[in-house]
């Protein structure tokens, strides 16, 4: 059975990665040249896949650069973060587990790490510390990659995904100050920090009152253009022995508003339903399946917002621009101007809507299609006409 050339739900393979040449070149040049970089964009736009591609290229091309990629999504405490940071830096510094064991004795002055290695060192290697000592000497861990890099005459590129999750830690403000103070002085370590909650990342890195303000270059990731999606979709179908015309290939990014996750998902469903050549039946069926697959998520989203927030979404869905005008507030029962302003911020912080030049729009194109059908009886397939 042939494998689908389209991927979603995880970072895409190099074969499925598409059309981020400018961003890839910029990010790789930044990291290789020692420029700290923050990537900001809405969730599911391909940040992690972009970083994974660039890191893969650096690993192949630069023997003197050791790379670390840590996903902070499941890290629930400062202690876990510092221990994970230590473990991954030590592992990246050498391919020999014997060297990992020596690192605990060589590179720490105040802290005494407890290091253990199992039968399979690559998957069963752990580092822990006494918490009271860790609190007093956390700077040793934050500066560990610089110490190792200088000792071994190497450089580090450290990528931290879901960086905004650190803000949940009780003492984050203190940790934030220490990270910035230590990391900005490092000469042999470059950081790539990114996350899926755009408003939080923007507040951390683009707020002049915060420690990480102007920490490095900020990349505002944009959508892949419709033209590039069409080319990618057609070529991917062709390589797998199937055909899709330019007209039908264009419907996929148009319906999904060039949203990376959903373009890949709908292209995948369309590919699965196609034996030879795509026609309207496959496109229609794929769209229906995509929205049905995500409906439980959308229902849960609605259950967790207030009535006035729901009404505000209806106004946004209908393309209303002046949300605080008397006419719009009365028509959609939005409450007072203060209610509108408060609810806008809540929906923006939830990454449900975003502000654009002409007003506001849904961040999730599939959610918007579902919302239109649920509340305005507009069929999904009407969008194809």
Secondary structure by P-SEA (a helix, b strand, c coil): cccccccccccccccccccaaaaaaaaaaaaaabbbbbbbccccccaaaaaaaaaaaaaaccccbbbbbbbccccccaaaaaaaaaaaaaaaacccaaaaaaccccccccccccccccccccccccccccaaaaaaccccccaaaaaaaaaacbbbbbbbccccccccccaaaaaaaaaaacccccccbbbbbccccaaaaaaacccccccccccccccccccccaaaaaaaaaaaaaaacccccaaaaaaaaaaacccaaaaaaaaaaaaaaccccccaaaaaaaaaaaaaaaaaaaaaaaaaccaaaaaaaaaaaacccccccaaaaaaaccccaaaaaaaaaaaaaaccccccccbbbbccaaaaaaaaaaccccccccccc
